[in-house]
Amino acid sequence: MTSASRQQPGLACEECRKRKLRCDRQQPQCDQCEDSGAICYVNQDRSPRGPKRGHLKALRSRIGLCPTYTFSAPKSLIARPATLESLVNRDQVGLDINTQYISNVEEGQFPTPPESTIDSAKRESRSMSRSVEESPPNTMYFASTLPPELGISGIIESDLDQLYFDRVHPVAPMLHQGRYLAWSQQCYKAEPYAGLQAAMWALAAAATAHLQHMRDSLYLCARCKLEALDNQTDCASSASLQAAQGWLLVTHYEFRYMNYSRAWITAGRAFRIIQLMKLYEIDRYHTTALDLSFAEPWTEIEEKRRTFWLAFCLDRLLNISDQWPLTLHEEPVWIFLPAPESDFQHSRPVLMGSISDAIETSGQNVLPPFGEAIVLTALCWHSISLKRSPLINKIPGLNPGMDIWEHHSRLYQIAQQRLMLLSLPPCSPKLLDPMRLFTNMLANSAIIWIYGMTEVFRGASNDQSILVPLYSACEIASLAKPLIRSSFFKAHAFSPMLLFLSAKFLRTHGDQLRTSGSVSEDKFNTLDELKRALLVLQNGNNLAMNYLDLLESDFFDELGDFPSVQGSLSGGTGQQGSPCVMDIMNLF
């Protein structure tokens, strides 16, 4: 009697192959997939095992052979140079240079590379350009669009997911954790989902010390995957919600760890996708009562709302100092403010109001931290835009018949009302929430920004009117203490801008603190606290480093000397200083 065959006929499903389990080959679903609830997919086009014929010979011809080891090689290969060995030596030299540069940066030194290194890099760049021009079209296409393979273990993936929702999500709260975990466990993910996940992991790796070595590779992978969406004939993937979310996260990464101009250009891609999807009017046509009855549709729409509002705030914070024209305007907005974070994550449908309703009812109720940040950012932009244009802006909640000064006075009153509701002592445990802490700093910054426009319209003011913004500047310095007590990885990307705004105002008007008996703050001690906070934040934010350099420079007192300020921000690296740093000095 013959025993049954150990190997079942047919092919194993991909889920069993991934988990290294024995598949019973049952159709349409095997027992393992049925028990785990996974999708049972069998790849019928799997190539046979083993190398193809001539594969070894092709590899040897591609890498070349050293003269010492060519005793068994064909004559056609003996004449070739040791390509692999030269590449390894070249990469080793580059690795030594990068290691030396990183060690110097950690010590605070920024050495200039020697001329020989620069000439070698130029020659290599020219040779690479020639090789790209001579390569076939197909090779160029795959080299520019094919994302690198990461090879991350399952434990590291789980760690990156947890790090993202612990340290990145609190200041960029647009993703639903349950929905993300549902599609992230699938073996095959669509390209937009894969690009979004890589962008999440890049920010998560950058938000922890033990995974810093992975952040650049993850960033390049995310950017390659998202850029590859543009090469598809169907624009549905490139204009999807996940593509917009991925580009927003890439923008945050570039703003923190690269340069301002690159982040600003990348943000434009996310803004255009949001406009193409018409996320600014998703609450115009659908039935709200129906969404409140079903948790899943409401959660999906709420994630779209949060994606738009995150882009809305980013658009204004990126352009607020330079007074550049916005991409996402408020006139066509027909979308509710985001719901509280706990209701969003637990899929509890909640109906929120619009941004115009929130401005009209200022002083009556407190919004969730994300909603408050949206309203305050809009108020700051409206105040600064009054200086940019002589025309009356269409400000939600304000009377169109007002003149510029009445508009400005009304904005100042709204900002003071919201600040009174949001004010918390620096020792409050609620400030452990990074978004709530940033919202409190933003409310005080709104007072300073709007008061600066008062000086523009009315000139110098008396000692009594300046007490409110002076209190706000000192309050920002007090809020810097809980900011540095918590992990600097959790700090909002634009926190250094608010700290510098406070230091700038105290440096200019701090002498009036002594003339007021009700204010006992020491200007120099307050400036030291702000400087200490920037020192902590510079470890994970290039903007904090630029502001700190400007704060320590001798050009800080010369407010109108822009060439000197620009030279001090460049740091001798050949990169132009951030416009956000330079032009914010001209707000007062």
BAKOL-618000 format. One line per 3 residues: number of its first residue (from 1); their letters; for each residue x, y, z of C-alpha. Coordinates in nm, 2 decimals, padded with zeros to 4 digits. Layout:
BAKOL-618000
NUM> a> X:Y:Z | ...
END
This chain:
BAKOL-618000
1> mts> 00.00:00.00:00.00 | 00.14:00.33:-00.10 | 00.13:00.62:00.14
4> asr> -00.03:00.95:00.05 | 00.20:01.21:-00.11 | 00.34:01.47:00.14
7> qqp> 00.32:01.75:-00.12 | -00.04:01.85:-00.22 | -00.10:01.91:-00.58
10> gla> -00.12:02.27:-00.70 | 00.04:02.59:-00.58 | 00.04:02.73:-00.22
13> cee> -00.13:03.07:-00.17 | 00.08:03.38:-00.11 | -00.04:03.42:00.25
16> crk> 00.08:03.07:00.35 | 00.41:03.13:00.16 | 00.46:03.46:00.36
19> rkl> 00.38:03.30:00.69 | 00.57:02.97:00.60 | 00.27:02.75:00.67
22> rcd> 00.16:02.44:00.50 | -00.13:02.52:00.26 | -00.40:02.26:00.19
25> rqq> -00.46:02.41:-00.16 | -00.83:02.43:-00.10 | -01.03:02.66:-00.34
28> pqc> -01.16:02.93:-00.33 | -01.00:02.97:00.02 | -00.76:02.75:00.22
31> dqc> -00.81:02.66:00.58 | -00.53:02.89:00.70 | -00.67:03.20:00.52
34> eds> -01.02:03.11:00.63 | -00.92:03.10:01.00 | -00.71:03.42:00.98
37> gai> -00.96:03.61:00.76 | -00.69:03.69:00.51 | -00.73:03.71:00.13
40> cyv> -00.64:03.37:-00.03 | -00.45:03.45:-00.35 | -00.26:03.20:-00.56
43> nqd> 00.00:03.34:-00.80 | -00.03:03.12:-01.11 | 00.26:03.30:-01.30
46> rsp> 00.53:03.21:-01.05 | 00.86:03.14:-01.22 | 01.03:02.80:-01.16
49> rgp> 01.30:02.78:-00.89 | 01.67:02.80:-00.97 | 01.88:03.04:-01.18
52> krg> 01.81:03.08:-01.55 | 02.04:02.95:-01.81 | 02.33:03.18:-01.86
55> hlk> 02.24:03.38:-01.55 | 02.58:03.33:-01.39 | 02.77:03.42:-01.70
58> alr> 02.56:03.74:-01.73 | 02.64:03.84:-01.38 | 03.01:03.79:-01.43
61> sri> 03.00:04.00:-01.74 | 02.82:04.28:-01.55 | 03.04:04.30:-01.25
64> glc> 03.38:04.24:-01.42 | 03.66:04.03:-01.26 | 03.98:04.13:-01.09
67> pty> 04.31:04.03:-01.28 | 04.40:03.80:-00.98 | 04.09:03.59:-01.02
70> tfs> 04.06:03.56:-01.39 | 04.23:03.22:-01.43 | 03.90:03.05:-01.52
73> apk> 03.73:03.34:-01.69 | 03.68:03.38:-02.06 | 03.91:03.61:-02.26
76> sli> 03.63:03.86:-02.31 | 03.60:03.91:-01.94 | 03.98:03.92:-01.87
79> arp> 04.01:04.24:-02.06 | 03.74:04.41:-01.87 | 03.83:04.63:-01.57
82> atl> 03.76:04.53:-01.21 | 03.43:04.72:-01.21 | 03.29:04.58:-00.88
85> esl> 03.61:04.64:-00.69 | 03.64:05.00:-00.81 | 03.28:05.07:-00.71
88> vnr> 03.33:04.92:-00.37 | 03.65:05.13:-00.32 | 03.47:05.44:-00.44
91> dqv> 03.18:05.38:-00.20 | 03.42:05.32:00.09 | 03.59:05.65:00.03
94> gld> 03.25:05.83:00.01 | 03.15:05.65:00.33 | 03.46:05.77:00.51
97> int> 03.39:06.12:00.40 | 03.03:06.11:00.51 | 03.13:05.96:00.85
100> qyi> 03.38:06.23:00.91 | 03.13:06.50:00.81 | 02.86:06.36:01.04
103> snv> 03.11:06.35:01.33 | 03.21:06.71:01.26 | 02.85:06.82:01.25
106> eeg> 02.78:06.66:01.59 | 03.07:06.85:01.73 | 02.94:07.18:01.58
109> qfp> 03.20:07.20:01.30 | 03.10:07.25:00.94 | 03.43:07.19:00.74
112> tpp> 03.46:07.28:00.37 | 03.55:06.97:00.16 | 03.90:06.98:00.00
115> est> 03.94:07.09:-00.36 | 04.05:06.74:-00.46 | 03.72:06.59:-00.33
118> ids> 03.52:06.85:-00.51 | 03.70:06.79:-00.84 | 03.66:06.42:-00.80
121> akr> 03.29:06.46:-00.74 | 03.25:06.68:-01.05 | 03.43:06.42:-01.27
124> esr> 03.22:06.14:-01.13 | 02.90:06.35:-01.18 | 03.00:06.41:-01.55
127> sms> 03.07:06.04:-01.60 | 02.74:05.94:-01.45 | 02.56:06.19:-01.67
130> rsv> 02.73:06.04:-01.98 | 02.63:05.69:-01.87 | 02.27:05.79:-01.82
133> ees> 02.25:05.96:-02.16 | 02.40:05.65:-02.33 | 02.17:05.41:-02.15
136> ppn> 01.86:05.27:-02.32 | 01.53:05.44:-02.26 | 01.39:05.15:-02.07
139> tmy> 01.69:05.14:-01.83 | 01.65:05.52:-01.76 | 01.28:05.47:-01.69
142> fas> 01.32:05.19:-01.43 | 01.62:05.36:-01.27 | 01.42:05.68:-01.21
145> tlp> 01.08:05.53:-01.11 | 01.16:05.20:-00.94 | 01.15:05.25:-00.56
148> pel> 01.43:05.08:-00.36 | 01.35:04.77:-00.17 | 01.37:04.82:00.21
151> gis> 01.37:04.47:00.35 | 01.23:04.58:00.69 | 01.14:04.30:00.94
154> gii> 00.79:04.27:01.08 | 00.91:04.38:01.42 | 01.06:04.70:01.29
157> esd> 00.74:04.77:01.08 | 00.53:04.74:01.40 | 00.77:04.96:01.59
160> ldq> 00.75:05.23:01.31 | 00.37:05.21:01.31 | 00.35:05.27:01.68
163> lyf> 00.61:05.54:01.67 | 00.41:05.73:01.41 | 00.09:05.73:01.60
166> drv> 00.27:05.82:01.93 | 00.50:06.10:01.81 | 00.40:06.22:01.46
169> hpv> 00.02:06.18:01.45 | -00.04:06.42:01.75 | 00.08:06.71:01.54
172> apm> -00.05:06.58:01.20 | -00.38:06.41:01.31 | -00.53:06.31:00.98
175> lhq> -00.51:05.92:00.97 | -00.75:05.68:01.14 | -00.54:05.42:01.32
178> gry> -00.79:05.13:01.28 | -00.84:05.19:00.91 | -00.46:05.21:00.86
181> law> -00.39:04.89:01.04 | -00.66:04.72:00.84 | -00.50:04.78:00.50
184> sqq> -00.14:04.78:00.62 | -00.16:04.41:00.70 | -00.24:04.31:00.35
187> cyk> 00.02:04.14:00.14 | -00.04:04.34:-00.17 | -00.10:04.71:-00.13
190> aep> -00.19:04.96:-00.41 | 00.08:05.21:-00.50 | -00.07:05.51:-00.32
193> yag> -00.10:05.31:00.00 | 00.26:05.19:-00.02 | 00.38:05.55:-00.08
196> lqa> 00.18:05.68:00.22 | 00.31:05.40:00.44 | 00.67:05.47:00.34
199> amw> 00.62:05.84:00.42 | 00.48:05.75:00.76 | 00.77:05.53:00.84
202> ala> 01.02:05.80:00.73 | 00.88:06.05:00.98 | 00.85:05.77:01.25
205> aaa> 01.22:05.68:01.20 | 01.32:06.04:01.22 | 01.12:06.07:01.55
208> tah> 01.33:05.82:01.74 | 01.70:05.80:01.81 | 01.76:05.43:01.74
211> lqh> 01.61:05.44:01.39 | 01.77:05.76:01.26 | 01.99:05.56:01.01
214> mrd> 01.67:05.44:00.83 | 01.50:05.78:00.77 | 01.68:05.88:00.45
217> sly> 01.62:05.55:00.28 | 01.25:05.55:00.39 | 01.22:05.91:00.26
220> lca> 01.37:05.83:-00.08 | 01.14:05.52:-00.10 | 00.83:05.73:-00.02
223> rck> 00.92:05.99:-00.27 | 00.99:05.73:-00.55 | 00.67:05.55:-00.49
226> lea> 00.46:05.87:-00.49 | 00.64:06.01:-00.80 | 00.58:05.68:-00.98
229> ldn> 00.21:05.74:-00.96 | 00.25:06.02:-01.22 | 00.37:05.77:-01.48
232> qtd> 00.04:05.57:-01.47 | -00.21:05.62:-01.74 | -00.49:05.62:-01.49
235> cas> -00.49:05.94:-01.28 | -00.70:05.78:-01.01 | -00.40:05.67:-00.82
238> sas> -00.21:05.99:-00.85 | -00.51:06.19:-00.74 | -00.62:05.97:-00.45
241> lqa> -00.66:06.06:-00.08 | -00.36:05.84:00.01 | -00.14:06.02:-00.25
244> aqg> -00.24:06.36:-00.10 | -00.17:06.23:00.26 | 00.16:06.09:00.15
247> wll> 00.28:06.42:-00.01 | 00.17:06.61:00.30 | 00.38:06.38:00.52
250> vth> 00.68:06.42:00.28 | 00.64:06.79:00.31 | 00.66:06.77:00.68
253> yef> 00.97:06.56:00.66 | 01.14:06.80:00.42 | 01.05:07.10:00.62
256> rym> 01.20:06.95:00.94 | 01.51:06.78:00.80 | 01.58:06.93:00.46
259> nys> 01.52:07.29:00.33 | 01.22:07.52:00.32 | 01.21:07.57:-00.06
262> raw> 01.19:07.20:-00.13 | 00.92:07.15:00.12 | 00.72:07.44:-00.02
265> ita> 00.73:07.29:-00.38 | 00.63:06.95:-00.25 | 00.34:07.10:-00.06
268> gra> 00.21:07.24:-00.39 | 00.16:06.88:-00.52 | -00.05:06.79:-00.22
271> fri> -00.25:07.11:-00.25 | -00.33:07.04:-00.62 | -00.44:06.69:-00.55
274> iql> -00.67:06.82:-00.27 | -00.82:07.07:-00.52 | -00.86:06.81:-00.78
277> mkl> -01.05:06.59:-00.54 | -01.26:06.89:-00.42 | -01.20:06.81:-00.06
280> yei> -01.29:07.17:00.03 | -01.66:07.10:-00.04 | -01.72:06.74:00.07
283> dry> -01.99:06.86:00.31 | -02.18:07.05:00.04 | -02.37:06.77:-00.13
286> htt> -02.37:06.45:00.09 | -02.64:06.39:00.36 | -02.49:06.45:00.70
289> ald> -02.77:06.27:00.89 | -02.70:05.95:00.69 | -02.33:05.97:00.78
292> lsf> -02.40:06.01:01.15 | -02.60:05.69:01.14 | -02.32:05.48:01.01
295> aep> -01.97:05.49:01.16 | -01.77:05.37:00.86 | -01.88:05.63:00.61
298> wte> -01.85:05.90:00.87 | -01.49:05.79:00.96 | -01.39:05.79:00.59
301> iee> -01.53:06.14:00.54 | -01.38:06.27:00.86 | -01.03:06.15:00.75
304> krr> -01.09:06.35:00.43 | -01.18:06.65:00.64 | -00.87:06.62:00.85
307> tfw> -00.65:06.59:00.54 | -00.79:06.91:00.40 | -00.76:07.10:00.73
310> laf> -00.40:06.99:00.77 | -00.32:07.12:00.42 | -00.51:07.44:00.51
313> cld> -00.30:07.51:00.81 | 00.02:07.41:00.63 | -00.06:07.65:00.34
316> rll> -00.09:07.94:00.58 | 00.20:07.86:00.81 | 00.43:07.82:00.51
319> nis> 00.33:08.15:00.36 | 00.25:08.36:00.67 | 00.59:08.53:00.69
322> dqw> 00.64:08.60:00.32 | 00.28:08.70:00.26 | 00.27:08.49:-00.06
325> plt> -00.06:08.42:-00.22 | -00.24:08.11:-00.08 | -00.34:07.80:-00.27
328> lhe> -00.63:07.69:-00.06 | -00.87:07.98:-00.01 | -01.16:08.01:00.24
331> epv> -01.42:08.14:00.00 | -01.51:07.80:-00.16 | -01.47:07.61:00.17
334> wif> -01.78:07.40:00.25 | -01.65:07.16:00.51 | -01.70:07.11:00.88
337> lpa> -01.42:07.14:01.13 | -01.26:06.82:01.26 | -01.42:06.62:01.54
340> pes> -01.25:06.55:01.87 | -00.96:06.30:01.84 | -01.11:06.04:02.07
343> dfq> -01.44:06.04:01.87 | -01.25:06.01:01.54 | -01.03:05.72:01.65
346> hsr> -01.33:05.53:01.80 | -01.55:05.60:01.50 | -01.81:05.79:01.70
349> pvl> -02.00:06.02:01.46 | -02.00:06.38:01.58 | -02.13:06.68:01.39
352> mgs> -01.91:06.99:01.41 | -01.96:07.34:01.28 | -01.79:07.54:01.01
355> isd> -01.50:07.78:01.05 | -01.72:08.08:01.01 | -01.95:07.96:01.29
358> aie> -01.64:07.91:01.51 | -01.52:08.27:01.45 | -01.87:08.42:01.51
361> tsg> -01.91:08.23:01.85 | -01.56:08.32:01.97 | -01.56:08.34:02.35
364> qnv> -01.84:08.10:02.40 | -01.69:07.75:02.37 | -01.36:07.58:02.33
367> lpp> -01.30:07.36:02.02 | -01.08:07.05:02.01 | -00.71:07.14:01.98
370> fge> -00.69:07.07:01.61 | -01.00:07.28:01.55 | -00.86:07.57:01.76
373> aiv> -00.53:07.55:01.56 | -00.73:07.59:01.24 | -00.92:07.89:01.36
376> lta> -00.62:08.07:01.51 | -00.41:08.00:01.20 | -00.69:08.16:00.98
379> lcw> -00.71:08.46:01.22 | -00.33:08.52:01.20 | -00.33:08.50:00.82
382> hsi> -00.63:08.74:00.79 | -00.45:09.00:01.01 | -00.13:08.98:00.81
385> slk> -00.31:08.98:00.47 | -00.46:09.32:00.57 | -00.11:09.47:00.54
388> rsp> -00.05:09.29:00.21 | -00.36:09.42:00.03 | -00.55:09.75:00.06
391> lin> -00.87:09.57:-00.03 | -01.10:09.44:00.24 | -01.07:09.06:00.28
394> kip> -01.37:08.85:00.30 | -01.33:08.73:00.66 | -01.58:08.48:00.78
397> gln> -01.79:08.61:01.07 | -01.72:08.98:01.00 | -01.93:09.25:00.85
400> pgm> -01.83:09.33:00.49 | -01.92:09.70:00.55 | -01.63:09.75:00.79
403> diw> -01.31:09.94:00.69 | -00.97:09.80:00.73 | -00.92:09.93:01.09
406> ehh> -01.26:09.80:01.20 | -01.17:09.46:01.05 | -00.84:09.46:01.24
409> srl> -00.99:09.56:01.57 | -01.25:09.29:01.54 | -00.98:09.03:01.47
412> yqi> -00.79:09.15:01.78 | -01.10:09.11:01.99 | -01.16:08.76:01.86
415> aqq> -00.80:08.65:01.93 | -00.83:08.78:02.29 | -01.15:08.60:02.34
418> rlm> -01.01:08.27:02.22 | -00.69:08.32:02.43 | -00.90:08.37:02.75
421> lls> -01.07:08.03:02.69 | -00.75:07.85:02.60 | -00.52:07.98:02.87
424> lpp> -00.37:07.70:03.08 | -00.09:07.72:03.35 | 00.24:07.58:03.23
427> csp> 00.21:07.30:03.49 | -00.12:07.17:03.35 | -00.11:06.81:03.25
430> kll> -00.33:06.90:02.94 | -00.02:07.06:02.79 | 00.13:06.71:02.75
433> dpm> -00.08:06.69:02.43 | 00.16:06.84:02.16 | -00.13:06.99:01.96
436> rlf> -00.29:07.15:02.27 | 00.05:07.30:02.36 | 00.10:07.43:02.01
439> tnm> -00.25:07.57:02.01 | -00.18:07.77:02.33 | 00.14:07.90:02.19
442> lan> -00.04:07.99:01.86 | -00.32:08.18:02.05 | -00.05:08.40:02.22
445> sai> 00.13:08.44:01.89 | -00.19:08.56:01.73 | -00.21:08.84:01.98
448> iwi> 00.15:08.95:01.90 | 00.09:08.92:01.52 | -00.23:09.12:01.53
451> ygm> -00.08:09.38:01.76 | 00.21:09.42:01.52 | -00.04:09.52:01.25
454> tev> -00.18:09.78:01.50 | 00.16:09.95:01.50 | 00.15:09.94:01.12
457> frg> -00.19:10.11:01.10 | -00.17:10.35:01.40 | 00.21:10.39:01.47
460> asn> 00.36:10.37:01.82 | 00.11:10.28:02.09 | 00.09:10.37:02.46
463> dqs> 00.22:10.16:02.75 | -00.12:10.02:02.84 | -00.20:09.88:02.50
466> ilv> 00.13:09.70:02.48 | 00.08:09.50:02.80 | -00.14:09.24:02.64
469> ply> 00.11:09.13:02.37 | 00.39:09.15:02.63 | 00.20:08.91:02.85
472> sac> 00.16:08.68:02.55 | 00.53:08.69:02.47 | 00.61:08.60:02.83
475> eia> 00.34:08.33:02.82 | 00.51:08.17:02.52 | 00.84:08.16:02.71
478> sla> 00.65:07.99:03.00 | 00.50:07.74:02.76 | 00.85:07.66:02.63
481> kpl> 00.92:07.48:02.96 | 00.68:07.20:02.90 | 00.79:07.20:02.54
484> irs> 01.14:07.10:02.63 | 01.04:06.87:02.92 | 00.86:06.64:02.68
487> sff> 01.03:06.47:02.39 | 01.14:06.72:02.13 | 01.04:06.47:01.86
490> kah> 00.67:06.54:01.95 | 00.70:06.92:01.91 | 00.51:07.08:01.63
493> afs> 00.72:07.16:01.32 | 00.63:07.54:01.35 | 00.70:07.57:01.72
496> pml> 01.04:07.74:01.66 | 00.87:08.01:01.45 | 00.65:08.10:01.75
499> lfl> 00.94:08.10:01.99 | 01.14:08.33:01.77 | 00.84:08.56:01.73
502> sak> 00.82:08.59:02.11 | 01.20:08.65:02.14 | 01.18:08.91:01.86
505> flr> 00.90:09.10:02.03 | 01.07:09.09:02.37 | 01.39:09.21:02.22
508> thg> 01.21:09.51:02.06 | 00.96:09.60:02.33 | 01.11:09.43:02.64
511> dql> 01.23:09.75:02.80 | 00.86:09.84:02.86 | 00.84:09.55:03.10
514> rts> 01.02:09.75:03.36 | 00.79:10.05:03.33 | 00.49:09.84:03.42
517> gsv> 00.46:09.75:03.79 | 00.22:09.46:03.71 | 00.48:09.28:03.50
520> sed> 00.77:09.13:03.69 | 00.92:08.92:03.41 | 01.29:08.98:03.34
523> kfn> 01.35:09.03:02.97 | 01.69:08.86:02.97 | 01.58:08.56:03.17
526> tld> 01.29:08.52:02.93 | 01.51:08.54:02.63 | 01.74:08.27:02.78
529> elk> 01.44:08.04:02.82 | 01.34:08.09:02.46 | 01.70:08.03:02.35
532> ral> 01.72:07.71:02.56 | 01.40:07.58:02.40 | 01.54:07.64:02.05
535> lvl> 01.86:07.46:02.15 | 01.65:07.15:02.24 | 01.43:07.17:01.93
538> qng> 01.72:07.20:01.69 | 01.80:06.83:01.73 | 01.49:06.74:01.53
541> nnl> 01.41:07.06:01.34 | 01.62:07.25:01.09 | 01.40:07.56:01.13
544> amn> 01.50:07.58:01.50 | 01.86:07.57:01.41 | 01.82:07.86:01.17
547> yld> 01.62:08.07:01.42 | 01.89:07.99:01.69 | 02.16:08.11:01.46
550> lle> 01.97:08.43:01.39 | 01.91:08.48:01.76 | 02.27:08.45:01.85
553> sdf> 02.40:08.66:01.56 | 02.51:09.02:01.59 | 02.27:09.12:01.32
556> fde> 01.96:09.06:01.53 | 01.95:09.42:01.65 | 01.97:09.55:01.29
559> lgd> 01.62:09.47:01.18 | 01.65:09.61:00.83 | 01.98:09.46:00.73
562> fps> 01.85:09.17:00.52 | 02.17:09.09:00.34 | 02.35:09.04:00.66
565> vqg> 02.07:08.83:00.80 | 02.06:08.61:00.49 | 02.44:08.56:00.51
568> sls> 02.42:08.46:00.88 | 02.14:08.21:00.80 | 02.33:08.04:00.52
571> ggt> 02.59:07.93:00.77 | 02.85:07.91:00.50 | 02.69:07.60:00.35
574> gqq> 02.60:07.76:00.03 | 02.22:07.73:00.10 | 02.00:08.03:00.12
577> gsp> 01.84:08.09:00.46 | 01.48:08.00:00.51 | 01.24:08.28:00.39
580> cvm> 01.03:08.20:00.68 | 01.32:08.30:00.91 | 01.42:08.61:00.72
583> dim> 01.09:08.77:00.64 | 00.93:08.72:00.97 | 01.15:09.00:01.10
586> nlf> 00.97:09.24:00.88 | 00.63:09.18:01.04 | 00.67:09.46:01.29
END
